[in-house]
Amino acid sequence: MKCPVQSGGNAEILLDYCAHSLDAQRAALLEQHMVECADCQAFHDAQSALWTTMDAWPSYPEPPDFDRKIFAQIAAETHQSRWRQWRNVIETAHMQPAMPIVGACLAVLAGLLFQTTRPAAALGEPPMHAEFRVEPSDVEQAESTLEDLEMLRRLPSVAASRNTPENSL
């Protein structure tokens, strides 16, 4: 038999043996192995002492509403607000000395994110209007658009004069 303590894969067989839940055939094999293996015998002795101590402890009766109180306390802690949880983390995590540094870093980051771009002249680039050229077709198109807008502006006054009672006769 492979040593359960040294292989690590069969350690639960020792726990089952100590809890008296191992079948008779496997228990006999393990007892033969423990005669030769000091590690397994030491593990068995430690577990047996633990089980003996636990069996010797007196058990106290639990109150009748014990489960209800425990579940109510769990529910109350579960519904705690997120802000209180974060505040508790910050207070208990000893992060208070680092908070001014964190605030300063956030301020610098916000400044970098919202920084306005510098003018092109400050960067040594030619101004934008130097590259802008007006073509004759652009001027004609602008004039045509302005004439159309003027015509649309006059439309309501022309329609109102046609709907007057003098013109309907």
C-alpha positions as CSV (number, residue, x, y, z in Angstrom):
1,M,0.0,0.0,0.0
2,K,1.2,3.5,-0.8
3,C,1.7,5.8,2.2
4,P,-1.2,8.2,2.3
5,V,0.8,10.8,4.2
6,Q,3.8,10.8,1.8
7,S,1.7,10.6,-1.4
8,G,-0.8,13.2,-0.3
9,G,-3.4,11.8,-2.6
10,N,-5.0,9.4,-0.1
11,A,-5.0,11.4,3.1
12,E,-8.8,11.2,3.3
13,I,-8.4,7.4,3.9
14,L,-6.7,8.2,7.2
15,L,-9.5,10.6,8.1
16,D,-12.1,8.0,7.3
17,Y,-10.2,5.4,9.4
18,C,-10.1,7.8,12.4
19,A,-13.8,8.5,12.0
20,H,-14.5,4.8,11.9
21,S,-16.2,5.1,8.5
22,L,-13.8,3.0,6.5
23,D,-14.8,-0.5,5.4
24,A,-13.2,-3.5,7.2
25,Q,-10.9,-4.6,4.3
26,R,-9.4,-1.2,3.8
27,A,-9.1,-0.6,7.5
28,A,-7.1,-3.9,7.9
29,L,-4.8,-2.8,5.1
30,L,-4.2,0.6,6.7
31,E,-3.6,-1.0,10.1
32,Q,-0.9,-3.2,8.6
33,H,0.6,-0.2,6.9
34,M,0.6,1.9,10.1
35,V,2.6,-0.8,11.9
36,E,5.5,-0.1,9.4
37,C,4.9,3.7,8.8
38,A,5.7,6.1,11.6
39,D,4.2,9.1,9.7
40,C,0.8,7.4,9.3
41,Q,0.9,6.2,12.9
42,A,1.6,9.8,14.1
43,F,-1.2,11.2,12.0
44,H,-3.6,8.5,13.4
45,D,-2.5,9.3,17.0
46,A,-3.1,13.0,16.5
47,Q,-6.5,12.5,14.9
48,S,-7.5,10.1,17.6
49,A,-6.6,12.6,20.3
50,L,-8.6,15.2,18.5
51,W,-11.7,13.0,18.3
52,T,-11.3,12.0,21.9
53,T,-11.1,15.7,23.0
54,M,-14.1,16.6,20.9
55,D,-16.2,13.7,22.3
56,A,-15.3,14.8,25.8
57,W,-16.6,18.4,25.4
58,P,-20.1,18.8,26.8
59,S,-22.8,19.9,24.4
60,Y,-25.1,22.7,25.4
61,P,-28.6,23.0,24.1
62,E,-29.1,25.8,21.6
63,P,-31.9,28.3,22.1
64,P,-35.1,27.5,20.2
65,D,-34.8,30.7,18.0
66,F,-31.1,30.4,17.4
67,D,-31.4,29.7,13.6
68,R,-33.9,32.6,13.2
69,K,-31.5,35.0,14.9
70,I,-28.5,33.9,12.9
71,F,-30.3,34.2,9.6
72,A,-31.7,37.6,10.6
73,Q,-28.2,38.8,11.4
74,I,-26.9,37.4,8.0
75,A,-29.7,39.2,6.2
76,A,-29.0,42.5,8.0
77,E,-25.3,42.3,7.1
78,T,-26.1,41.4,3.5
79,H,-28.4,44.4,3.0
80,Q,-25.8,46.8,4.3
81,S,-25.3,49.7,1.9
82,R,-22.3,49.6,-0.4
83,W,-21.1,52.9,0.9
84,R,-20.9,51.6,4.4
85,Q,-19.0,48.6,3.2
86,W,-16.4,50.7,1.4
87,R,-16.2,53.1,4.3
88,N,-15.5,50.1,6.6
89,V,-12.8,48.8,4.2
90,I,-11.1,52.2,4.1
91,E,-11.3,52.6,7.9
92,T,-10.0,49.1,8.6
93,A,-7.5,48.9,5.8
94,H,-5.2,51.6,7.3
95,M,-5.4,53.5,4.0
96,Q,-6.2,56.8,5.6
97,P,-2.6,58.2,5.3
98,A,-2.7,57.4,1.5
99,M,-6.0,59.2,0.9
100,P,-4.4,62.7,0.2
101,I,-2.0,61.1,-2.2
102,V,-4.9,59.3,-4.0
103,G,-6.8,62.6,-4.1
104,A,-3.8,64.4,-5.6
105,C,-3.3,61.7,-8.3
106,L,-7.0,61.9,-9.2
107,A,-6.8,65.7,-9.5
108,V,-3.8,65.4,-11.8
109,L,-5.5,62.8,-13.9
110,A,-8.6,64.9,-14.2
111,G,-6.5,67.9,-15.3
112,L,-4.8,65.8,-18.0
113,L,-8.1,64.4,-19.2
114,F,-9.9,67.8,-19.4
115,Q,-6.9,69.8,-20.6
116,T,-7.7,72.1,-23.5
117,T,-5.5,71.8,-26.5
118,R,-3.0,74.5,-27.1
119,P,-3.4,76.8,-30.1
120,A,-1.6,75.9,-33.2
121,A,0.6,79.1,-33.1
122,A,1.9,78.0,-29.7
123,L,3.0,74.7,-31.2
124,G,4.9,76.4,-34.0
125,E,2.4,75.4,-36.7
126,P,1.0,77.7,-39.3
127,P,-2.4,79.1,-38.5
128,M,-5.4,77.2,-39.8
129,H,-6.8,80.0,-41.9
130,A,-3.6,80.2,-44.0
131,E,-4.5,76.9,-45.6
132,F,-8.2,77.7,-46.2
133,R,-9.0,78.8,-49.7
134,V,-12.3,80.0,-51.1
135,E,-13.2,78.7,-54.5
136,P,-15.5,80.7,-56.8
137,S,-18.0,77.8,-56.8
138,D,-18.2,78.0,-53.0
139,V,-19.2,81.7,-53.2
140,E,-21.9,81.0,-55.8
141,Q,-23.3,78.1,-53.7
142,A,-23.4,80.4,-50.6
143,E,-25.2,83.1,-52.5
144,S,-27.7,80.6,-53.8
145,T,-28.3,79.2,-50.3
146,L,-28.8,82.7,-48.9
147,E,-31.4,83.5,-51.7
148,D,-33.3,80.3,-50.9
149,L,-33.4,81.2,-47.2
150,E,-34.7,84.6,-47.9
151,M,-37.4,83.2,-50.1
152,L,-38.4,80.7,-47.4
153,R,-38.5,83.5,-44.8
154,R,-41.0,85.4,-47.0
155,L,-43.3,82.4,-47.5
156,P,-45.4,82.7,-44.3
157,S,-46.1,86.4,-45.0
158,V,-47.2,85.7,-48.6
159,A,-49.4,82.8,-47.5
160,A,-51.0,85.0,-44.8
161,S,-51.8,87.7,-47.2
162,R,-53.6,85.2,-49.6
163,N,-55.8,83.9,-46.8
164,T,-57.2,87.3,-45.8
165,P,-61.0,87.8,-46.3
166,E,-60.6,90.6,-48.9
167,N,-58.8,88.2,-51.3
168,S,-61.3,85.3,-50.8
169,L,-64.1,87.1,-52.7
